[in-house]
Structures are given as C-alpha cells and as structure tokens.
C-alpha cells in the first residue's frame, strides 16, 4: 500500500521538477496576511522555501520544539527571506483558509517573512515538493542552491532535534559566507503534500 501511494504521489509531480543548480521556478501565491507574493520580487536576496502543513506530526515536531522558529529567526536576522508555503488542496480535510493558517503561524510564534497558500499545488509541483517539511534555498541570482530535508533525523520525536544535523542551517551558513553548498541535495522526510 505504501509503495502504491508513493507511486501515485510521484505520478502527480512533474518529471522535470526544480533542479539544484538551475533557475528556481517562479510563482505568485496568496499571502495569508494580504496580497500576492512573487518569488522574483526577492531577486538579489537568499530565499528559503519551507513546505508546511500544521496537521503533519513532522511539522509539529519542528514547530513544537521551536526548531523551525529559531531557524526562521536566525535566517531572517541575516537578511534571508523565508517563505512558508502550504500546498494542501482546497477541500482537503487538512486545508487551512488564510485566516486559519495565519492564526496557526502566529500561535507558533513563527518568524517567516510570509506564509503563502498554494491550494492548486502549482508551486509545489513545480518544485517537486513531496513532504512537509520539504526545504529549498534559492540564491540571490534566483538559482536553486539546496533541496531536501531540514535535517538528518527522520522522526516525529522533538528530542531528536537536539542531535540532528540541520542541513538548512549548514547550507545557509555556506551560502551566506560566499561558498558553494557542500550538501546541496538531501532526502526530505515528513508527511506527503496533500495535492
């Protein structure tokens, strides 16, 4: 059954999802605060894309331990733009309307630059986002510099955050120091994106 679900999930994703080293796919998505955010408006800045779903226990691990919020705050304090994206389709039991999603992020003390909704899944599919969380980093030239998991502890246990290697933090440290990202692709883990 799990293999069938994995095959079905990959069937809905494009064959040519975003590739590290290639231009990051542009998108224009609804900001839960108001208006629309387009990726290209941040050209010249480093941008983190975080696929999020409040109902996912893996997401709750990172928010419940404040790991995601610490990472967001550290990144944005260094001039990085952080975009949290929820690609849960409208009509799905886990779908959050803009006010509901904004309320959850506020309750979690999230520090994302913006929280965006992608109910048609267009941005998620363009990137090949498969899990929540699934993390991407776009460099100031608009090139995808990192794609994969947040860390190397594939669990829902908040205690694992303490001993995990945080791939996103490591990639940001290298990128912001003017270096190439040494581990630019890793295996994401979490709940499936609800396309």
C-alpha positions as YAML, in Angstrom:
chain: A
units: angstrom
residues:
- id: 1
  name: UNK
  ca: [0.00, 0.00, 0.00]
- id: 2
  name: UNK
  ca: [2.79, 2.45, 0.89]
- id: 3
  name: UNK
  ca: [4.57, 1.75, -2.39]
- id: 4
  name: UNK
  ca: [1.35, 2.38, -4.31]
- id: 5
  name: UNK
  ca: [0.86, 5.70, -2.52]
- id: 6
  name: UNK
  ca: [4.44, 6.70, -3.32]
- id: 7
  name: UNK
  ca: [3.90, 5.84, -7.00]
- id: 8
  name: UNK
  ca: [0.67, 7.82, -7.08]
- id: 9
  name: UNK
  ca: [2.35, 10.80, -5.42]
- id: 10
  name: UNK
  ca: [5.19, 10.82, -7.93]
- id: 11
  name: UNK
  ca: [2.67, 10.50, -10.77]
- id: 12
  name: UNK
  ca: [1.22, 13.91, -9.90]
- id: 13
  name: UNK
  ca: [4.64, 15.58, -9.78]
- id: 14
  name: UNK
  ca: [6.24, 16.82, -12.99]
- id: 15
  name: UNK
  ca: [9.06, 14.79, -14.48]
- id: 16
  name: UNK
  ca: [11.24, 17.90, -14.51]
- id: 17
  name: UNK
  ca: [10.80, 19.34, -11.03]
- id: 18
  name: UNK
  ca: [13.18, 22.05, -9.86]
- id: 19
  name: UNK
  ca: [16.84, 21.05, -10.02]
- id: 20
  name: UNK
  ca: [19.67, 22.26, -7.82]
- id: 21
  name: UNK
  ca: [21.94, 24.47, -9.92]
- id: 22
  name: UNK
  ca: [19.12, 25.52, -12.27]
- id: 23
  name: UNK
  ca: [16.90, 28.61, -12.08]
- id: 24
  name: UNK
  ca: [14.25, 28.26, -9.37]
- id: 25
  name: UNK
  ca: [10.70, 28.17, -10.78]
- id: 26
  name: UNK
  ca: [8.90, 31.46, -10.26]
- id: 27
  name: UNK
  ca: [5.48, 31.59, -8.62]
- id: 28
  name: UNK
  ca: [2.90, 34.10, -7.44]
- id: 29
  name: UNK
  ca: [0.95, 32.94, -4.38]
- id: 30
  name: UNK
  ca: [-1.59, 34.38, -1.96]
- id: 31
  name: UNK
  ca: [-0.04, 35.76, 1.22]
- id: 32
  name: UNK
  ca: [-2.23, 34.90, 4.25]
- id: 33
  name: UNK
  ca: [-1.60, 38.44, 5.55]
- id: 34
  name: UNK
  ca: [-2.79, 40.08, 2.30]
- id: 35
  name: UNK
  ca: [-1.85, 40.40, -1.32]
- id: 36
  name: UNK
  ca: [0.29, 38.21, -3.51]
- id: 37
  name: UNK
  ca: [3.95, 37.30, -3.21]
- id: 38
  name: UNK
  ca: [6.03, 36.54, -6.28]
- id: 39
  name: UNK
  ca: [9.38, 34.81, -5.89]
- id: 40
  name: UNK
  ca: [11.13, 37.12, -8.37]
- id: 41
  name: UNK
  ca: [10.36, 40.15, -6.17]
- id: 42
  name: UNK
  ca: [13.14, 38.84, -3.90]
- id: 43
  name: UNK
  ca: [15.82, 38.59, -6.60]
- id: 44
  name: UNK
  ca: [19.10, 39.69, -5.04]
- id: 45
  name: UNK
  ca: [18.28, 38.01, -1.73]
- id: 46
  name: UNK
  ca: [18.68, 34.48, -0.42]
- id: 47
  name: UNK
  ca: [15.24, 32.85, -0.06]
- id: 48
  name: UNK
  ca: [14.23, 29.78, 1.95]
- id: 49
  name: UNK
  ca: [11.09, 27.93, 0.85]
- id: 50
  name: UNK
  ca: [9.53, 25.76, 3.56]
- id: 51
  name: UNK
  ca: [6.62, 23.47, 2.67]
- id: 52
  name: UNK
  ca: [4.38, 23.36, 5.74]
- id: 53
  name: UNK
  ca: [1.18, 21.66, 6.91]
- id: 54
  name: UNK
  ca: [0.10, 22.27, 10.54]
- id: 55
  name: UNK
  ca: [-1.62, 18.86, 10.69]
- id: 56
  name: UNK
  ca: [1.59, 16.93, 9.97]
- id: 57
  name: UNK
  ca: [3.35, 15.39, 13.02]
- id: 58
  name: UNK
  ca: [6.75, 16.01, 11.41]
- id: 59
  name: UNK
  ca: [5.92, 19.71, 11.06]
- id: 60
  name: UNK
  ca: [4.64, 19.74, 14.64]
- id: 61
  name: UNK
  ca: [7.97, 18.22, 15.76]
- id: 62
  name: UNK
  ca: [9.87, 21.19, 14.36]
- id: 63
  name: UNK
  ca: [7.39, 23.86, 15.46]
- id: 64
  name: UNK
  ca: [6.58, 22.27, 18.84]
- id: 65
  name: UNK
  ca: [10.29, 22.20, 19.72]
- id: 66
  name: UNK
  ca: [10.70, 25.78, 18.33]
- id: 67
  name: UNK
  ca: [13.39, 24.43, 15.99]
- id: 68
  name: UNK
  ca: [11.73, 25.87, 12.87]
- id: 69
  name: UNK
  ca: [11.11, 29.24, 14.51]
- id: 70
  name: UNK
  ca: [14.75, 29.50, 15.69]
- id: 71
  name: UNK
  ca: [15.92, 28.72, 12.18]
- id: 72
  name: UNK
  ca: [13.50, 31.29, 10.71]
- id: 73
  name: UNK
  ca: [14.62, 33.98, 13.17]
- id: 74
  name: UNK
  ca: [18.32, 33.27, 12.64]
- id: 75
  name: UNK
  ca: [17.91, 33.34, 8.87]
- id: 76
  name: UNK
  ca: [15.78, 36.48, 8.65]
- id: 77
  name: UNK
  ca: [18.12, 38.30, 11.07]
- id: 78
  name: UNK
  ca: [20.83, 37.69, 8.45]
- id: 79
  name: UNK
  ca: [18.73, 39.17, 5.64]
- id: 80
  name: UNK
  ca: [17.30, 35.90, 4.32]
- id: 81
  name: UNK
  ca: [13.70, 35.89, 3.08]
- id: 82
  name: UNK
  ca: [11.69, 32.96, 4.48]
- id: 83
  name: UNK
  ca: [8.54, 31.84, 2.66]
- id: 84
  name: UNK
  ca: [6.39, 29.16, 4.30]
- id: 85
  name: UNK
  ca: [4.14, 27.51, 1.70]
- id: 86
  name: UNK
  ca: [1.09, 25.33, 2.32]
- id: 87
  name: UNK
  ca: [0.14, 23.36, -0.82]
- id: 88
  name: UNK
  ca: [-2.77, 21.46, 0.75]
- id: 89
  name: UNK
  ca: [-5.56, 21.45, -1.82]
- id: 90
  name: UNK
  ca: [-8.75, 23.36, -1.13]
- id: 91
  name: UNK
  ca: [-11.42, 20.91, 0.00]
- id: 92
  name: UNK
  ca: [-8.99, 18.54, 1.73]
- id: 93
  name: UNK
  ca: [-9.69, 17.93, 5.44]
- id: 94
  name: UNK
  ca: [-6.28, 19.46, 6.30]
- id: 95
  name: UNK
  ca: [-6.75, 22.61, 4.19]
- id: 96
  name: UNK
  ca: [-6.39, 25.87, 6.11]
- id: 97
  name: UNK
  ca: [-8.12, 29.07, 4.96]
- id: 98
  name: UNK
  ca: [-5.87, 32.17, 5.00]
- id: 99
  name: UNK
  ca: [-7.03, 33.41, 8.44]
- id: 100
  name: UNK
  ca: [-6.72, 29.92, 9.94]
- id: 101
  name: UNK
  ca: [-3.20, 29.43, 8.56]
- id: 102
  name: UNK
  ca: [-2.17, 32.92, 9.71]
- id: 103
  name: UNK
  ca: [-3.58, 32.18, 13.17]
- id: 104
  name: UNK
  ca: [-1.61, 28.94, 13.47]
- id: 105
  name: UNK
  ca: [1.65, 30.61, 12.42]
- id: 106
  name: UNK
  ca: [1.03, 33.40, 14.96]
- id: 107
  name: UNK
  ca: [0.23, 30.87, 17.70]
- id: 108
  name: UNK
  ca: [3.52, 29.09, 16.92]
- id: 109
  name: UNK
  ca: [5.45, 32.41, 17.05]
- id: 110
  name: UNK
  ca: [6.70, 31.71, 13.54]
- id: 111
  name: UNK
  ca: [9.12, 34.19, 12.03]
- id: 112
  name: UNK
  ca: [8.57, 33.53, 8.32]
- id: 113
  name: UNK
  ca: [8.74, 36.60, 6.10]
- id: 114
  name: UNK
  ca: [5.42, 35.49, 4.60]
- id: 115
  name: UNK
  ca: [3.09, 32.49, 4.75]
- id: 116
  name: UNK
  ca: [1.69, 31.55, 1.35]
- id: 117
  name: UNK
  ca: [-1.15, 29.33, 0.17]
- id: 118
  name: UNK
  ca: [-0.81, 27.12, -2.93]
- id: 119
  name: UNK
  ca: [-4.20, 25.30, -2.95]
- id: 120
  name: UNK
  ca: [-3.88, 24.31, -6.63]
- id: 121
  name: UNK
  ca: [-0.44, 22.83, -5.92]
- id: 122
  name: UNK
  ca: [1.19, 24.62, -8.85]
- id: 123
  name: UNK
  ca: [4.23, 25.88, -6.94]
- id: 124
  name: UNK
  ca: [4.60, 22.64, -5.00]
- id: 125
  name: UNK
  ca: [4.53, 20.56, -8.16]
- id: 126
  name: UNK
  ca: [6.94, 22.91, -9.96]
- id: 127
  name: UNK
  ca: [9.46, 22.33, -7.17]
- id: 128
  name: UNK
  ca: [8.66, 18.64, -6.75]
- id: 129
  name: UNK
  ca: [7.76, 19.21, -3.09]
- id: 130
  name: UNK
  ca: [6.82, 15.79, -1.70]
- id: 131
  name: UNK
  ca: [6.81, 16.20, 2.06]
- id: 132
  name: UNK
  ca: [6.08, 18.58, 4.88]
- id: 133
  name: UNK
  ca: [8.53, 19.88, 5.68]
- id: 134
  name: UNK
  ca: [10.38, 19.96, 2.34]
- id: 135
  name: UNK
  ca: [13.02, 22.68, 2.22]
- id: 136
  name: UNK
  ca: [14.58, 24.68, -0.62]
- id: 137
  name: UNK
  ca: [17.06, 27.55, -0.75]
- id: 138
  name: UNK
  ca: [17.21, 29.97, -3.69]
- id: 139
  name: UNK
  ca: [20.36, 32.04, -4.05]
- id: 140
  name: UNK
  ca: [20.39, 35.80, -4.82]
- id: 141
  name: UNK
  ca: [20.71, 35.09, -8.57]
- id: 142
  name: UNK
  ca: [17.49, 33.05, -8.50]
- id: 143
  name: UNK
  ca: [19.24, 29.68, -8.74]
- id: 144
  name: UNK
  ca: [18.18, 26.73, -6.60]
- id: 145
  name: UNK
  ca: [21.08, 26.12, -4.19]
- id: 146
  name: UNK
  ca: [19.58, 23.49, -1.87]
- id: 147
  name: UNK
  ca: [16.69, 21.00, -1.94]
- id: 148
  name: UNK
  ca: [15.79, 18.35, 0.61]
- id: 149
  name: UNK
  ca: [15.16, 17.68, 4.26]
- id: 150
  name: UNK
  ca: [15.51, 20.05, 7.17]
- id: 151
  name: UNK
  ca: [17.84, 17.62, 8.97]
- id: 152
  name: UNK
  ca: [19.06, 14.03, 9.21]
- id: 153
  name: UNK
  ca: [16.69, 12.74, 11.94]
- id: 154
  name: UNK
  ca: [13.71, 11.21, 10.18]
- id: 155
  name: UNK
  ca: [11.38, 11.08, 13.17]
- id: 156
  name: UNK
  ca: [8.49, 12.87, 14.86]
- id: 157
  name: UNK
  ca: [10.32, 13.00, 18.21]
- id: 158
  name: UNK
  ca: [11.14, 16.60, 19.22]
- id: 159
  name: UNK
  ca: [14.09, 15.32, 21.27]
- id: 160
  name: UNK
  ca: [15.84, 14.32, 18.03]
- id: 161
  name: UNK
  ca: [16.21, 17.99, 17.08]
- id: 162
  name: UNK
  ca: [18.98, 18.33, 19.70]
- id: 163
  name: UNK
  ca: [21.31, 15.84, 17.98]
- id: 164
  name: UNK
  ca: [20.25, 16.37, 14.35]
- id: 165
  name: UNK
  ca: [22.48, 17.75, 11.63]
- id: 166
  name: UNK
  ca: [20.46, 20.69, 10.33]
- id: 167
  name: UNK
  ca: [21.02, 20.68, 6.57]
- id: 168
  name: UNK
  ca: [19.26, 24.01, 6.02]
- id: 169
  name: UNK
  ca: [21.36, 25.85, 8.62]
- id: 170
  name: UNK
  ca: [24.57, 24.36, 7.17]
- id: 171
  name: UNK
  ca: [23.57, 25.31, 3.61]
- id: 172
  name: UNK
  ca: [22.67, 28.87, 4.65]
- id: 173
  name: UNK
  ca: [25.96, 29.26, 6.54]
- id: 174
  name: UNK
  ca: [27.93, 28.25, 3.45]
- id: 175
  name: UNK
  ca: [25.85, 30.29, 1.02]
- id: 176
  name: UNK
  ca: [25.96, 33.45, 3.15]
- id: 177
  name: UNK
  ca: [29.75, 33.04, 3.51]
- id: 178
  name: UNK
  ca: [30.05, 33.08, -0.28]
- id: 179
  name: UNK
  ca: [30.78, 29.36, -0.53]
- id: 180
  name: UNK
  ca: [29.16, 26.63, -2.58]
- id: 181
  name: UNK
  ca: [26.68, 24.47, -0.68]
- id: 182
  name: UNK
  ca: [28.58, 21.25, 0.05]
- id: 183
  name: UNK
  ca: [25.48, 19.11, 0.58]
- id: 184
  name: UNK
  ca: [23.04, 20.65, -1.89]
- id: 185
  name: UNK
  ca: [20.59, 17.74, -2.13]
- id: 186
  name: UNK
  ca: [19.33, 15.57, 0.71]
- id: 187
  name: UNK
  ca: [16.40, 13.23, 1.24]
- id: 188
  name: UNK
  ca: [13.29, 15.04, 2.52]
- id: 189
  name: UNK
  ca: [11.09, 13.34, 5.09]
- id: 190
  name: UNK
  ca: [7.66, 14.01, 6.57]
- id: 191
  name: UNK
  ca: [4.00, 13.75, 5.59]
- id: 192
  name: UNK
  ca: [3.02, 13.73, 1.94]
- id: 193
  name: UNK
  ca: [1.94, 17.06, 0.48]
- id: 194
  name: UNK
  ca: [-1.85, 16.92, 0.15]
- id: 195
  name: UNK
  ca: [-2.20, 17.83, -3.54]
...
